[in-house]
């Protein structure tokens, strides 16, 4: 199963961005969206696929944390 997760854009370099997932950082492709530093983006398979409303992104991140805690992770 694949899942898309929100992350916050911390740096942009051309068509890639450094994304922060609550402390874990990775680089993703930005070819599908017009994101700016500080935006939350939904990332799937290494590509940002949607610029998200910050409140919606935080709600989804809270849900992911709850699922991790419930699974013992």
WOQUITA-V956192 format. One record per helix or strand. SS is the DSSP state (hx for helix, st for strand). FROM is the first residue (numbers start at 1). TO is the last residue. If there is no record, write none. Layout:
# WOQUITA-V956192
ss=SS from=FROM to=TO
ss=SS from=FROM to=TO
This chain:
# WOQUITA-V956192
ss=st from=5 to=13
ss=st from=16 to=21
ss=st from=24 to=29
ss=st from=40 to=44
ss=st from=47 to=52
ss=hx from=54 to=70
